[in-house]
Amino acid sequence: MDKKLKEKETLDQLCIGTIRTLSMDAVQKANSGHPGTPMALAPVAFVLWDKFMRHNPRNPDWPNRDRFVLSVGHASMLLYSTLHILGYDISLDDIKRFRQLHSKCAGHPEYGLAPGVEATTGPLGQGVANSVGMAIAERWLENYFNRSGHEIINYNIFAIASDGCMMEGISGEAASLAGHLGLGNLVWIYDNNHITIEGNTTLAFSEDVAARFKAYNWNVQHVDDANDLEMLERMLQAVIKETERPSLVIVDSHIAYGSPNKQDTADAHGAPLGEDEVKATKENYGWDPDKTFYIPDEVMELKEPSNAKGAKLEEEWNEKLKAYTAVYPDLAKQFNMMQNRELPENWDDCLPDFPSDVKGIASRAANNKILNLIASKVPWFMGGSADLGPSTKTYIKETASFSRENYSGRNFHFGIREHAMGGIINGMSLSKIRPYGATFLVFSDYARPAIRLSSLMKQPVIYIFTHDSIGVGEDGPTHQPVEHLASLRAIPGLDVIRPSDANELSVMWKYIMELKDRPVALILTRQSIPTVDRSIYASADGALKGAYILADSNGTPDVILIGTGSEVQICLNAYEQLTNEGIKARVVSMPCCSLYQCQDKAYQEKVLPSSVPARIIIEAGSTYGWHGYTGRHDNCGILGIKSFGASAPAKDLFKEYGFTMERVVQVAKNVIKKSKG
């Protein structure tokens, strides 16, 4: 054998051994974690990162890098150890502090915490769904920006998935769509180790994964030994060349490889091996059992060539970008704006001002007009729905659908896959696209885990939820959301926006589009709602503070009516009636509770003065969460819903459940009486 080749093989094995032993030691020191999968997949991770992926340890975020998503997030030490030996800014001390407070090396990979982590993964299946979104984004970026002789976008997306990922429904949803779209820039590596927390996968999982993915139109390959480096390299070379279909590489591995007593057992899945077992395993590897966190000198020296290789790749790309900029300055400017999450100059000039209208317009219909105007100004603003485009009214009219035949389209058909839609638009956002995903509010339940991760990753993803209340009408309680507003508001870092009319909606889109680090749930009506006459009532600009005084009395009010969405009109009708009876009332429109809570105390006191204890909350949903706005509860009323809806026309339902001007007036009089008593 050639001497240099032999030395390289020896170095490769040392690197793989280092990934394994660092992972074992970190889990053992933390007395918490999952050592088995890093031990099994160390060869896969090393070969992929060292020999195939285009990346730069010194600048992990350069735009044309290959993406890697560890969907099997509990194997996080596999990623941290690999990144460390390749020269990323993850120190040995960081690894020694695995799973400890403020460590870069969290228990599961956290986006923004450690360099080289492309997505927050933990709930199984989310990462692979993110990778589909990344692959979609790459295809769109490639088609939008690349020009003949000036190709600045051409990267691949890799993900490692587990048996658990394959069992979670979101992975099947995402894989089905990826195959349908022919995303040849996507490679999943499936760790087929047959072990989950409870034991062997035969307890609950016996399907033919290869057959399933072939049916999804994936290119499926098989490596029958994770330690066969030659086969791994050959297979990865082959699947990277596949450009018409996404690829699944099924890799048979042994969890806790090399452990004398715990290899191929569930004991190695979610708990440290134990000090004696760690030592025995190291002896099996031919390593000194008494050394912990040991990195051979030859492995330490790998950082320099790894950094040099990455720097060269990025430098070559920068030269391409420089040449591209000279020929296509406008496109280059757009590309830079995308990377920095900036918007075109004067983009908000497009936001419309709707004339007052007693009959009004459904906020989903007003939203369609606004959405299309924004899309005309911001080319990287795009999205779609979970097979509800005609109902959510989220089509961009002047563009095609994104498809295998046309990767330049901006309308996305996610199919009836709400959960995957959420995971996919997270991946698109991580790729600097500005995406939205739409469905009925009641089906936000299906997407909730992905919505939570949007917030956790601080991604400015836009969720558009229509059919927002019992106003859905005849479809009945299965389609009428009740607890959903309260449930979404409970997610930290998510702005839930429920505008009262078309102009509040238009104003709030300015806020939404300028967000860089938090997601939004935009809640819209199916039924028409009046467009408020702003010459009589306050400007909709007040919505930018989350809550504002829409209508007021002369002097201190006797009662404050607080409403959201379509119920604000009921408040205004009640306000007029109370005013006619000589009762001083104030109407506060509160389209976004979290935004109101961000205002200073002086503003909050101005809108909801503590000197006015008589307050009424009106929202056609659960009353949960509103008590913080009512002051002394015995002087207040919360008009909401404490049951499910019914099948009937919307007007009948609002009357049946008490969302009428007459009831609000009566409750107002009662709370005023109590407050004075």
C-alpha positions in Angstrom: 0.0 0.0 0.0 1.2 3.5 -0.8 2.8 5.1 2.3 0.8 8.3 2.1 -2.5 6.4 1.6 -1.7 4.2 4.6 -0.9 7.3 6.7 -4.2 8.9 5.6 -6.2 5.8 6.5 -4.5 5.7 9.9 -5.4 9.4 10.4 -9.0 8.8 9.4 -9.2 6.0 11.9 -7.7 8.2 14.6 -10.2 11.0 13.8 -13.1 8.5 14.0 -11.8 7.1 17.3 -11.5 10.7 18.6 -15.1 11.5 17.7 -16.2 8.3 19.5 -14.1 8.8 22.7 -14.8 12.5 23.0 -18.5 11.7 22.8 -18.3 9.0 25.3 -16.3 11.1 27.7 -18.5 14.2 27.4 -21.7 12.1 28.1 -20.0 10.4 31.0 -18.8 13.7 32.5 -22.2 15.3 32.2 -23.8 12.1 33.5 -26.4 12.7 30.9 -26.8 12.2 27.2 -26.8 9.7 24.3 -23.4 8.1 23.6 -24.5 5.1 21.5 -25.3 6.9 18.2 -22.1 9.1 18.1 -20.1 5.9 18.6 -22.0 4.2 15.7 -22.0 7.1 13.3 -18.5 8.6 13.8 -17.3 7.1 10.5 -20.3 8.5 8.6 -19.9 12.0 10.1 -16.2 12.2 9.5 -16.2 11.0 6.0 -19.1 13.3 5.1 -17.6 16.4 6.6 -14.0 15.8 5.8 -14.3 14.5 2.3 -17.5 15.7 0.7 -19.0 18.8 2.4 -18.0 22.3 1.2 -17.7 24.3 4.4 -15.4 26.8 6.1 -14.8 26.3 9.9 -13.6 30.0 10.2 -16.8 31.3 8.6 -19.6 28.7 9.1 -22.3 30.9 7.6 -20.8 31.7 4.2 -23.8 31.6 1.8 -22.8 28.8 -0.6 -21.7 26.3 2.0 -23.3 22.8 2.0 -25.8 22.4 4.8 -25.8 19.6 7.4 -28.8 18.9 9.7 -28.5 16.4 12.5 -32.1 15.4 12.7 -31.2 12.7 15.2 -30.6 15.6 17.7 -29.9 13.4 20.7 -26.7 12.4 19.0 -25.4 16.0 19.4 -22.0 15.0 20.6 -21.4 13.4 17.2 -21.7 16.9 15.7 -19.8 18.7 18.4 -16.8 16.3 18.3 -16.7 16.4 14.5 -16.8 20.2 14.4 -14.1 20.4 17.1 -11.5 18.3 15.3 -12.2 20.1 12.0 -11.4 23.5 13.5 -14.8 25.1 14.4 -15.0 27.4 17.3 -16.0 24.7 19.7 -13.2 24.3 22.3 -12.4 21.2 24.3 -13.6 23.1 27.4 -17.0 23.6 25.6 -17.1 19.8 25.1 -16.2 19.2 28.7 -19.1 21.3 29.6 -21.6 19.4 27.5 -25.2 19.8 28.7 -24.1 22.4 31.3 -25.5 25.9 31.7 -24.4 28.4 29.0 -22.3 25.8 27.2 -22.2 25.9 23.4 -22.7 22.2 23.5 -26.3 21.9 24.5 -28.0 18.5 25.0 -29.5 18.9 21.5 -28.1 21.1 18.7 -29.4 24.7 19.2 -29.3 27.1 16.2 -27.3 30.2 17.0 -25.5 28.7 20.0 -22.8 26.6 18.4 -21.2 27.3 15.0 -21.9 24.7 12.4 -25.4 24.0 13.8 -27.9 24.8 10.9 -31.1 24.1 12.8 -32.4 23.4 16.3 -33.2 19.7 16.3 -34.5 17.5 19.1 -38.1 16.5 18.4 -37.4 13.7 15.9 -38.3 14.3 12.3 -38.1 18.1 12.5 -34.6 18.3 11.2 -35.3 16.3 8.1 -38.3 18.5 7.4 -36.0 21.5 7.8 -33.6 20.0 5.3 -36.4 19.7 2.7 -37.1 23.4 3.2 -33.4 24.1 2.7 -33.3 22.1 -0.5 -36.3 24.0 -1.8 -34.7 27.3 -0.9 -31.4 26.3 -2.7 -33.4 25.4 -5.9 -35.3 28.7 -5.8 -32.1 30.7 -5.1 -30.2 28.9 -7.9 -33.0 29.7 -10.4 -33.5 33.3 -9.3 -29.9 34.4 -9.0 -27.7 32.2 -11.2 -26.8 33.4 -14.7 -24.9 31.6 -17.4 -21.2 31.7 -16.5 -22.0 33.3 -13.2 -23.3 30.6 -10.8 -23.1 31.8 -7.2 -25.6 29.2 -5.8 -24.9 25.5 -6.0 -24.8 23.7 -2.7 -26.2 20.4 -1.3 -28.1 19.6 1.8 -27.3 16.6 4.0 -29.2 15.2 7.0 -28.7 12.3 9.3 -31.9 10.7 10.4 -32.7 7.9 12.9 -35.2 5.1 13.3 -37.2 7.6 15.4 -37.2 10.2 12.6 -38.5 7.6 10.2 -41.4 6.7 12.6 -42.5 10.3 13.1 -45.2 11.3 10.6 -43.5 14.6 9.7 -40.6 12.8 8.0 -43.0 10.9 5.8 -44.9 14.1 4.9 -41.6 15.9 4.1 -40.1 13.0 2.2 -43.2 12.6 0.1 -43.1 16.3 -1.0 -39.3 16.2 -1.6 -39.7 13.2 -3.9 -42.6 14.8 -5.7 -40.5 17.9 -6.3 -37.4 15.9 -7.4 -35.0 17.7 -5.0 -31.7 16.2 -6.3 -29.7 18.5 -4.0 -30.9 16.6 -0.9 -29.3 13.6 0.8 -30.6 11.8 3.9 -28.4 9.3 5.7 -30.6 6.9 7.7 -28.9 5.4 10.7 -30.4 1.9 10.7 -29.3 0.6 14.1 -32.7 -1.0 15.1 -32.6 0.5 18.6 -34.8 3.0 20.3 -35.2 3.9 24.0 -37.6 1.0 24.7 -35.5 -1.6 22.9 -35.3 -3.2 19.5 -37.4 -1.4 16.8 -39.2 -4.7 16.2 -41.4 -3.7 19.1 -43.2 -1.2 17.0 -41.5 -0.8 13.6 -41.2 -3.4 10.8 -41.9 -1.6 7.6 -39.6 -1.7 4.5 -38.2 1.8 4.6 -36.3 1.4 1.3 -39.5 0.4 -0.4 -41.4 3.3 1.1 -38.8 5.9 -0.1 -38.6 4.3 -3.6 -42.4 4.8 -3.7 -41.7 8.5 -2.8 -39.5 8.8 -5.9 -36.2 8.8 -3.9 -32.9 7.3 -5.0 -32.3 4.7 -2.3 -28.9 3.2 -1.6 -27.6 0.9 1.1 -24.3 0.6 3.0 -24.3 -2.5 5.1 -21.5 -1.5 7.5 -21.1 2.0 8.9 -17.4 1.2 9.4 -16.7 0.5 5.7 -15.1 3.8 4.8 -14.5 2.8 1.2 -18.1 1.9 0.7 -19.3 5.1 2.4 -17.2 7.2 0.1 -18.3 5.4 -3.0 -21.9 5.7 -2.1 -21.7 9.4 -1.2 -20.0 10.1 -4.4 -22.8 8.4 -6.3 -25.7 10.1 -4.5 -24.2 13.5 -4.9 -24.2 13.0 -8.6 -27.9 12.2 -8.6 -29.6 15.4 -9.6 -33.2 14.4 -10.5 -34.2 12.8 -7.2 -33.4 13.2 -3.5 -31.3 10.3 -2.1 -31.6 8.1 0.9 -28.5 6.3 2.0 -29.5 3.5 4.5 -26.5 2.8 6.7 -26.5 -0.3 8.9 -24.7 0.5 12.2 -24.2 -0.8 15.7 -25.3 1.5 18.4 -22.5 1.9 21.0 -20.0 0.3 18.5 -17.1 -1.3 20.4 -18.8 -1.4 23.8 -18.3 -4.9 25.2 -21.6 -5.0 27.1 -23.8 -2.4 25.6 -23.3 -2.5 21.8 -26.6 -3.1 20.1 -28.6 -2.6 23.3 -31.1 0.1 24.4 -28.8 0.7 27.4 -26.5 2.8 25.3 -29.3 4.9 23.8 -30.1 7.5 26.4 -27.7 7.1 29.3 -23.9 7.2 30.0 -22.1 4.0 29.5 -20.6 4.0 33.0 -16.9 4.6 33.8 -15.9 0.9 33.6 -17.7 0.4 30.3 -16.0 3.5 28.9 -12.6 2.2 29.8 -13.4 -1.2 28.4 -14.6 0.3 25.1 -11.4 2.4 24.8 -9.4 -0.7 25.2 -11.4 -2.3 22.4 -10.5 0.7 20.3 -6.8 0.3 21.2 -6.9 3.6 23.2 -5.5 4.3 26.6 -8.4 3.6 28.9 -7.2 6.1 31.6 -7.0 9.1 29.3 -10.2 11.2 29.1 -10.9 13.9 26.4 -7.7 12.8 24.7 -7.0 14.1 21.2 -3.9 12.6 19.4 -1.5 15.2 18.0 -2.2 14.0 14.5 -5.9 14.8 14.9 -5.1 18.2 16.4 -3.1 19.0 13.3 -6.1 18.3 11.1 -7.6 21.8 12.0 -5.0 23.7 10.0 -5.6 21.9 6.6 -9.4 21.9 7.3 -9.4 25.6 7.8 -7.2 26.2 4.8 -9.4 24.1 2.6 -12.5 25.9 3.8 -10.9 29.3 3.4 -9.9 28.4 -0.2 -13.5 27.3 -1.1 -14.9 30.5 0.3 -12.3 32.7 -1.4 -13.0 31.1 -4.7 -16.7 31.8 -4.2 -16.0 35.4 -3.2 -14.2 35.9 -6.5 -17.3 34.5 -8.3 -19.5 36.8 -6.3 -17.3 39.8 -7.1 -17.5 39.0 -10.9 -21.2 38.4 -10.6 -21.7 41.8 -8.8 -19.9 43.6 -11.6 -22.2 42.1 -14.3 -25.4 41.9 -12.2 -25.3 44.7 -9.6 -29.0 44.8 -8.9 -29.2 41.0 -8.3 -26.1 41.1 -6.2 -27.7 43.9 -4.1 -30.8 41.8 -3.6 -28.7 38.8 -2.6 -26.9 40.8 0.0 -30.2 42.2 1.3 -31.5 38.7 1.7 -28.4 37.6 3.6 -28.9 40.5 6.0 -32.6 40.2 6.2 -33.1 43.7 4.8 -35.9 44.9 2.6 -35.9 46.9 -0.6 -36.0 50.7 -0.1 -39.5 52.1 0.3 -41.0 48.6 0.1 -43.8 49.7 2.5 -45.1 52.3 0.0 -47.1 49.4 -1.4 -49.2 48.9 1.8 -52.8 49.9 1.0 -55.2 52.2 2.8 -58.7 50.7 2.6 -61.7 53.0 2.5 -64.2 52.8 5.2 -67.0 50.3 4.4 -69.9 49.2 6.6 -70.2 45.9 4.7 -66.4 45.5 4.8 -64.2 42.7 3.7 -63.0 39.4 5.1 -59.5 39.9 6.5 -58.4 36.8 4.6 -59.5 38.7 1.4 -57.8 41.9 2.4 -54.7 40.0 3.2 -54.6 38.6 -0.3 -54.4 42.1 -1.7 -51.7 43.1 0.7 -49.7 39.9 0.3 -49.6 40.4 -3.5 -48.5 44.0 -3.2 -45.7 43.0 -0.9 -44.7 40.1 -3.2 -44.3 42.7 -6.0 -41.8 44.6 -3.9 -39.9 41.7 -2.2 -38.9 39.0 -4.6 -37.8 36.5 -1.9 -41.2 36.7 -0.1 -43.1 33.5 -0.9 -45.2 30.7 0.5 -48.3 28.6 0.2 -50.8 26.6 2.1 -51.6 23.1 3.1 -54.0 22.5 0.2 -56.2 25.5 1.2 -55.0 28.2 -1.1 -58.5 29.1 -2.5 -59.8 29.3 1.1 -56.8 31.0 2.8 -56.4 33.3 -0.3 -52.6 33.1 -0.1 -51.7 32.8 -3.8 -49.3 35.2 -5.3 -51.0 36.1 -8.6 -48.1 37.2 -10.8 -46.0 34.1 -10.3 -46.1 30.4 -11.0 -46.2 27.4 -8.7 -42.9 26.0 -7.4 -42.6 22.6 -9.1 -40.2 20.0 -10.4 -40.6 21.7 -13.8 -40.3 25.3 -12.5 -38.1 25.9 -9.5 -38.6 29.7 -9.9 -42.2 29.7 -8.8 -43.2 31.4 -5.5 -46.5 29.6 -4.8 -46.0 26.5 -2.8 -48.4 23.6 -2.7 -47.5 21.8 0.6 -50.4 19.3 0.2 -52.4 18.3 3.2 -49.3 18.2 5.4 -49.5 21.0 8.0 -46.8 19.7 10.2 -44.3 19.3 7.3 -45.3 22.7 6.0 -44.1 24.2 9.3 -40.8 22.3 9.3 -40.2 23.1 5.6 -40.8 26.9 6.0 -38.5 26.8 9.0 -35.8 25.4 6.6 -36.6 28.0 4.0 -36.3 30.8 6.6 -32.9 29.4 7.8 -31.8 29.8 4.1 -32.8 33.5 4.2 -36.0 33.1 2.2 -39.0 35.0 3.7 -41.6 32.3 3.8 -45.2 32.0 4.9 -47.4 29.0 5.4 -51.2 29.0 5.6 -54.0 26.8 6.9 -57.2 27.2 9.0 -56.5 28.2 12.6 -58.0 25.0 13.9 -55.3 23.1 12.1 -52.5 25.0 13.7 -52.6 22.1 16.1 -51.0 19.9 13.4 -48.2 22.4 12.9 -47.6 23.4 16.5 -44.3 21.6 17.1 -42.8 23.4 14.1 -44.3 26.7 15.2 -42.6 26.3 18.6 -39.3 25.6 16.9 -39.7 28.8 14.7 -39.8 30.7 17.9 -37.0 28.8 19.5 -34.7 29.4 16.5 -35.9 33.1 16.3 -36.9 32.7 12.7 -39.2 35.4 11.1 -41.5 32.8 9.7 -45.1 33.9 8.9 -48.0 31.6 9.8 -51.2 32.7 8.2 -54.3 31.2 9.9 -57.7 31.9 8.5 -61.2 30.9 9.6 -60.4 32.2 13.0 -63.5 31.6 15.2 -67.1 30.3 15.3 -67.5 32.7 12.4 -66.4 29.7 10.3 -70.1 28.8 10.5 -71.7 25.7 9.0 -68.5 23.5 9.0 -69.2 23.1 12.7 -67.1 22.5 15.8 -64.4 20.4 14.2 -63.4 23.4 12.1 -64.2 26.2 14.7 -61.1 27.1 16.8 -61.8 27.8 20.4 -58.6 27.2 22.5 -56.2 28.0 19.7 -55.6 31.7 20.2 -54.7 31.1 23.9 -52.6 28.1 23.0 -50.5 30.1 20.4 -50.2 33.1 22.7 -48.6 30.7 25.3 -45.6 30.1 22.9 -42.7 32.4 24.0 -41.4 34.7 21.3 -44.4 34.2 19.0 -46.5 37.3 18.0 -50.1 36.4 17.6 -51.8 39.1 15.6 -55.6 39.3 15.1 -56.5 42.5 13.3 -59.9 44.1 13.7 -60.2 45.3 10.1 -58.3 45.7 6.8 -56.4 48.8 7.8 -55.1 47.3 11.0 -54.0 44.3 9.0 -52.2 46.6 6.5 -50.4 48.4 9.3 -49.4 45.2 11.0 -47.8 43.9 7.8 -45.2 46.7 8.1 -44.4 45.3 11.6 -44.4 41.7 10.3 -42.1 42.3 7.3 -39.5 44.2 9.3 -39.1 41.4 11.9 -35.8 39.6 11.9 -35.8 37.4 14.9 -39.3 36.2 15.8 -42.2 34.4 14.0 -45.8 35.6 13.6 -49.1 33.9 13.6 -51.5 36.1 11.6 -55.1 35.3 12.5 -57.8 36.2 9.8 -61.5 35.9 9.4 -63.5 33.9 6.9 -66.5 36.3 7.2 -66.6 40.0 6.1 -65.9 42.6 8.8 -66.5 46.3 8.5 -63.6 48.6 7.6 -63.6 51.1 10.4 -64.1 54.8 9.5 -60.8 56.3 10.6 -62.1 59.8 10.2 -64.3 59.1 13.2 -62.2 56.6 15.1 -58.4 56.5 15.8 -55.8 55.8 13.1 -54.9 52.1 12.6 -51.3 53.1 13.2 -52.0 52.5 16.8 -52.0 48.8 16.1 -48.2 49.0 15.9 -48.1 49.2 19.6 -50.2 46.0 20.0 -53.2 47.8 21.6 -54.5 51.3 21.3 -57.5 53.5 22.1 -59.8 53.2 19.1 -62.8 55.1 20.5 -62.9 57.2 23.7 -65.2 59.3 25.9 -64.7 62.8 27.2 -63.0 62.4 30.5 -62.2 59.2 32.4 -64.3 56.3 31.1 -66.6 54.4 33.2 -65.8 51.2 31.4 -63.2 49.9 29.0 -64.2 47.5 26.2 -61.2 45.4 25.0 -61.6 43.4 21.8 -59.7 41.6 19.1 -60.4 40.7 15.5 -64.0 40.7 14.4 -65.3 41.3 17.9 -63.9 44.9 17.9 -66.9 45.9 15.8 -69.2 44.6 18.5 -67.3 46.7 21.0 -67.8 49.8 18.7 -71.5 49.1 18.4 -71.8 48.8 22.2 -69.7 51.9 22.6 -72.2 53.9 20.5 -75.1 52.6 22.5 -73.5 53.3 25.8 -72.5 56.8 24.7 -76.1 57.4 23.7 -77.2 56.4 27.2 -74.7 58.8 28.8 -72.3 56.2 29.9 -68.6 57.0 29.3 -66.9 54.1 27.5 -63.6 53.4 25.8 -62.8 50.9 23.1 -59.4 49.3 23.0 -58.4 47.3 20.0 -55.7 44.7 21.0 -54.5 43.0 17.9 -51.3 41.7 19.5 -51.0 41.1 23.3 -47.2 40.4 23.2 -46.5 43.6 21.3 -48.6 45.6 23.8 -46.6 44.0 26.7 -43.4 45.3 25.1 -44.6 48.9 25.4 -43.4 51.1 28.4 -45.5 51.2 31.5 -46.6 54.8 30.8 -48.2 53.8 27.5 -49.8 50.7 29.0 -51.3 52.8 31.8 -52.6 55.3 29.2 -54.4 52.7 27.3 -55.7 50.6 30.3 -55.5 53.0 33.3 -55.5 51.3 36.7 -58.0 53.9 37.8 -60.7 52.3 35.6 -61.5 48.9 37.2 -64.5 48.2 35.0 -63.3 46.3 32.0 -64.8 43.8 29.5 -62.8 41.5 27.2 -64.6 40.3 24.1 -63.0 37.5 22.0 -64.8 34.6 20.3 -62.4 32.1 21.8 -61.2 30.6 25.1 -61.1 33.1 28.0 -57.8 31.5 29.2 -55.0 34.1 29.5 -57.1 37.2 29.6 -57.4 37.7 33.3 -54.1 39.6 33.4 -55.9 42.5 31.6 -59.0 42.7 33.7 -57.5 44.2 36.9 -59.8 43.3 39.8 -61.6 40.3 38.4 -64.9 40.9 40.2 -65.3 44.3 38.4 -64.8 42.8 35.0 -66.3 40.5 32.4 -64.7 38.2 30.0 -66.9 37.3 27.1 -65.5 34.2 25.5 -66.3 30.6 24.7 -66.0 27.8 27.3 -67.3 25.0 25.0 -66.9 23.9 21.4 -69.0 25.6 18.7 -71.8 24.2 16.6 -72.9 23.9 13.0 -74.9 26.9 11.9 -74.5 30.2 10.0 -72.0 32.5 11.6 -74.6 35.2 12.5 -76.7 32.6 14.4 -73.6 31.3 16.2 -72.5 34.8 17.4 -76.0 35.4 18.8 -76.2 31.9 20.4 -72.8 32.4 22.2 -73.6 35.9 23.3 -71.3 38.0 21.0 -73.8 40.7 20.5 -73.9 44.4 21.1 -76.9 44.0 23.5 -75.0 41.5 25.7 -71.9 43.7 25.8 -74.0 46.7 26.9 -75.7 44.7 29.6 -72.4 43.3 30.9 -70.9 46.8 30.8 -73.6 48.2 33.0 -73.2 45.3 35.4 -69.4 45.8 35.8 -69.8 49.5 36.2 -72.3 48.9 39.0 -69.9 46.5 40.7 -67.0 48.9 40.4 -68.9 51.7 42.0 -70.2 49.4 44.7 
